[in-house]
Amino acid sequence: MTRAYLDHNATTTLRPEAAQAVLRALEMTGNPASVHGEGRAARKLIENARVDVARLVNAAPANVTFTSGGTEANHLALHAALAHGVRRILMSSIEHEAMRAPAEACGLPVTLLPADKDGVVEREYLARELTAGEGKPLVILMLANNETGVIQPVAQAARLTHEAGGLIITDAVQAAGKIPVDIVSSGVDMLTLAGHKIGAPMGVGALVHRKGLAIAALQIGGGQEQRRRAGSENVSAIAGMGAAARVARENLADMSRLRELRDAFEARMAAAFPDMVFFGNKAERLPNTSYFAMPGLEAERLLMALDLDGVAVSAGAACSSGKIGKPRVLAAMGVDDALARNAIRLSLGWTSCQEDIDAFVAAWTRLHARTAARDPLRETTDAGAAPRLAEAGR
């Protein structure tokens, strides 16, 4: 059975250019800290990758620090902010757990910034909190939410933060490679990246900081990464991230194709299933993400049934336990808990095509029909679904 992979926000398909870069690096011998020829060759791979990652976000290569992934990059950014004397944290209520958990555990008071019904953090609330509290503030605001895809007002938040004498960190893990990301124009002090979201292997990421900001090491015991992150670098994964960053930047225009696929999919589903609810679709979103729910169809059962039918989607953020957690982002948006627990996220990537969308729609229609057959109260609605579906998209 040919499968349709539609969970690219969890991890996207490895790009062939990244795979080739990884293999070439694995065939080399040499520690990048060594001064002999083999060591210098390994060092060159890292520095070339640093240039490519920097270009993806319009940063200086010297301001890129490679890490083991987005989570470590978030921890390093938070550690650096603490070293710069922040005394309180203003964090969006829709942050990924990889940022939320360390921020709440760091010992500083944390104020959660509410989101509106469209999933956009309220700037007016941020402005009030920045001036109301005492001590140097740290603002944590992701560039685009991993579940809804909604893009946040990071540049405006950065301006307000700096006017209040604070620092701002943005988790750009989901945004990079999908929309233009520019550390200079955004005005943020630090942003974080994860390689596997842009087509690199898992297990590599980066912290990028603005010019002039010192980064205090979280891991010590070696001079690697300009003494910002001790430990021998993962040369092959870093080489893969560099290649993926380069290709992602060169193919950013392909996101318009994914936007067209996504928008046509939502129109098709809305026409076929009028009860379907889409989250965040009234706000500016990543071009590849659709987050929706059907009343009465629970996400956990949907995911298993769709998987058995050859379609891979998710219920939101990937969880290490493999189970569906509480839909915290939708709760922050004021979505009813019962409906939120039905939410499914479909996310497209560079390998996605119309056939993947068709496979999802067909699998969903079969599942919906089976569910309706067990619920006589929905028979009238379901009887008209198939004709509407045919009209809407095939």
Residue pairs with C-beta under 8 A, 6 or more apart in sequence:
1 310
2 310
2 359
3 310
3 311
3 312
4 310
4 311
4 312
4 355
4 356
4 357
4 359
4 360
4 363
5 13
5 312
5 349
5 351
5 352
5 356
6 311
6 312
6 313
6 346
6 347
6 348
6 352
6 356
6 360
7 312
7 313
7 314
7 345
7 347
8 288
8 347
8 348
8 349
8 352
9 146
9 147
9 149
9 174
9 197
9 288
9 289
9 314
9 345
9 347
10 314
10 318
10 347
11 196
11 197
11 202
11 318
12 196
12 197
12 198
12 199
12 349
12 350
12 351
13 199
13 349
13 350
13 351
14 199
14 200
14 201
14 240
15 199
15 200
15 243
15 244
15 247
15 248
15 350
17 199
17 243
17 244
17 246
17 247
18 199
18 200
18 201
18 240
18 241
18 243
18 244
18 247
19 240
20 243
21 45
21 236
21 239
21 240
21 242
21 243
22 201
22 236
22 237
22 239
22 240
23 236
24 239
25 42
25 45
25 235
25 236
25 239
25 240
26 236
28 38
28 41
28 42
28 45
28 235
29 38
30 36
30 37
30 38
30 39
30 40
30 41
30 42
31 38
31 39
31 42
31 232
32 39
32 42
32 43
32 45
32 46
32 224
32 232
32 233
32 235
33 39
33 43
33 222
33 223
33 224
33 232
34 40
34 42
42 235
45 235
45 238
45 239
45 242
46 66
46 233
46 235
46 238
46 239
47 61
48 239
48 242
49 66
49 238
49 239
49 241
49 242
49 243
49 245
50 61
50 64
50 66
50 242
51 61
51 242
52 242
52 243
52 245
52 246
52 249
53 61
53 64
53 193
53 206
53 208
53 241
53 242
53 245
54 60
54 61
54 63
54 64
54 208
55 245
55 246
55 249
56 176
56 177
56 181
56 193
56 198
56 245
56 246
56 248
56 249
57 172
57 176
57 181
57 182
57 183
57 191
57 193
57 208
58 181
58 182
58 183
58 184
58 185
59 183
59 184
59 208
59 209
59 210
60 211
62 226
63 208
63 209
63 210
63 211
64 206
64 207
64 208
65 73
65 76
65 206
65 207
65 208
65 209
65 215
65 225
65 226
65 228
65 229
66 204
66 205
66 206
66 225
66 229
66 233
66 234
66 238
66 241
67 73
67 76
67 204
67 205
67 206
67 207
67 229
68 203
68 204
68 205
68 234
69 194
69 195
69 196
69 202
69 203
69 204
69 205
70 98
70 171
70 173
70 192
70 193
70 194
70 197
70 205
71 98
71 205
72 205
72 218
73 192
73 193
73 194
73 205
73 206
73 207
74 96
74 98
74 99
74 102
74 169
74 171
74 192
75 102
75 218
76 207
76 215
76 218
76 228
76 229
77 169
77 190
77 192
77 207
77 209
78 99
78 102
78 103
78 106
78 138
78 140
78 169
79 216
79 218
80 190
80 207
80 209
80 213
80 214
80 215
80 216
81 138
81 167
81 169
81 189
81 190
82 106
82 108
83 214
83 216
84 136
84 167
84 213
84 214
85 136
86 108
86 135
86 136
86 137
86 138
86 166
86 167
87 108
87 134
87 135
87 136
87 137
88 108
88 109
88 110
88 111
88 133
88 134
88 135
88 136
88 137
88 138
89 103
89 106
89 108
89 109
89 110
89 111
89 137
89 138
89 139
89 140
90 110
90 111
90 113
90 126
90 129
90 130
90 133
90 137
90 138
90 139
90 140
91 99
91 100
91 103
91 110
91 111
91 112
91 113
91 139
91 140
91 141
92 112
92 113
92 115
92 121
92 140
92 141
92 142
92 152
93 112
93 113
93 114
93 115
93 121
93 328
93 332
94 115
94 119
94 121
94 142
94 145
94 147
94 148
94 328
94 329
94 332
94 333
95 103
95 140
95 141
95 142
95 171
96 142
96 146
96 171
96 173
96 317
97 317
98 171
99 140
99 142
99 169
99 171
99 192
103 110
103 140
104 110
108 138
111 129
111 133
113 121
113 122
113 125
113 126
113 129
113 141
114 121
114 122
114 125
114 332
115 121
115 122
115 329
115 332
115 333
116 122
116 333
117 333
117 334
118 150
118 280
118 282
118 283
118 333
119 145
119 148
119 150
119 279
119 280
119 283
119 329
119 332
119 333
120 150
120 152
120 153
120 283
121 141
121 152
121 153
121 157
123 153
123 156
123 157
123 160
126 139
126 157
126 160
127 160
129 137
130 137
130 139
130 160
130 161
130 163
130 164
130 166
131 164
136 165
136 166
136 167
137 161
137 164
137 165
137 166
137 167
138 166
138 167
138 168
138 169
139 157
139 158
139 160
139 161
139 166
139 167
139 168
139 169
140 168
140 169
140 170
140 171
141 152
141 154
141 157
141 168
141 169
141 170
142 152
142 170
142 171
142 172
142 173
142 174
143 151
143 152
143 154
143 170
143 171
143 172
143 174
143 175
143 181
143 186
143 191
144 150
144 151
144 152
144 172
144 174
144 175
144 178
144 179
144 285
144 286
145 152
145 174
145 280
145 329
146 173
146 174
146 316
146 317
147 291
147 316
147 317
147 329
147 330
147 343
147 345
148 279
148 280
148 283
148 285
148 289
148 291
148 329
148 333
149 174
149 280
149 285
149 286
149 288
149 289
149 290
149 291
149 347
150 280
150 283
150 284
150 285
151 175
151 179
151 283
151 284
151 285
151 286
154 168
154 170
154 186
154 187
154 188
155 185
155 186
155 187
157 168
158 168
158 186
158 187
158 188
158 189
159 187
161 167
161 168
162 168
162 187
167 189
167 190
168 187
168 188
168 189
168 190
169 188
169 189
169 190
169 191
169 192
170 186
170 188
170 190
170 191
170 192
171 191
171 192
172 181
172 191
172 192
172 193
173 192
173 193
173 194
173 197
173 205
174 197
174 286
175 181
175 286
176 193
176 197
176 198
176 245
176 248
177 197
177 198
177 199
177 244
177 245
177 248
177 249
177 252
178 255
178 286
178 287
178 288
179 252
179 255
179 286
179 287
180 252
181 191
183 191
183 208
183 209
183 210
184 210
188 210
189 209
189 210
189 213
190 207
190 208
190 209
190 210
190 213
191 207
191 208
191 209
192 205
192 206
192 207
192 208
193 205
193 206
193 207
193 208
194 204
194 205
195 201
195 202
195 203
195 204
195 205
195 206
195 237
195 240
195 241
195 244
196 202
196 203
196 204
198 241
198 244
198 245
198 248
199 244
199 247
199 248
199 350
200 237
200 240
200 241
200 243
200 244
200 245
201 236
201 237
201 240
201 241
203 234
203 237
204 234
204 237
204 238
204 240
204 241
205 241
206 241
207 215
207 228
209 215
215 228
216 228
217 227
217 228
217 229
217 230
218 229
219 229
219 230
219 231
220 230
221 230
221 231
222 230
222 231
222 232
223 230
224 230
224 231
224 232
224 233
225 233
251 350
254 350
255 287
255 288
256 287
258 287
258 288
258 348
258 349
258 352
259 287
259 288
261 348
261 352
261 353
261 354
261 357
262 287
262 288
262 289
262 290
262 346
262 348
264 357
264 393
265 290
265 346
265 357
265 360
265 361
265 393
266 278
266 281
266 290
266 292
267 392
267 393
268 361
268 389
268 392
268 393
269 276
269 292
269 361
269 364
269 392
270 276
270 278
271 388
271 389
271 391
271 392
271 393
272 361
272 365
272 385
272 386
272 388
272 389
272 392
272 393
273 294
273 368
273 385
274 381
275 294
275 295
275 381
276 292
276 293
276 294
277 292
277 293
277 294
277 295
277 339
278 290
278 291
278 292
279 291
279 292
279 293
279 330
279 333
279 335
279 343
280 291
280 333
281 290
288 347
288 348
288 349
288 352
289 345
289 346
289 347
289 348
290 345
290 346
290 347
291 316
291 343
291 344
291 345
291 346
292 343
292 344
292 346
293 299
293 339
293 340
293 342
293 343
293 344
294 342
294 368
295 338
295 339
295 342
296 342
296 371
296 375
296 378
297 342
297 367
297 368
297 371
298 341
298 342
299 315
299 324
299 341
299 342
299 343
299 344
300 315
300 324
302 342
302 344
302 367
303 313
303 314
303 315
303 324
303 344
305 363
305 367
306 312
306 313
306 360
306 363
306 364
306 367
309 363
309 366
309 367
310 359
310 363
311 359
311 360
311 363
313 344
313 345
313 346
313 347
313 360
314 344
314 345
314 347
315 324
315 327
315 343
315 344
315 345
316 324
316 325
316 327
316 329
316 343
316 345
317 325
317 329
319 325
324 341
327 335
327 337
327 340
327 341
327 343
330 339
330 340
330 343
331 337
331 340
335 343
346 360
348 356
358 394
361 389
361 393
365 385
365 386
365 389
368 382
368 385
369 382
369 385
369 386
371 378
372 378
372 379
372 381
372 382
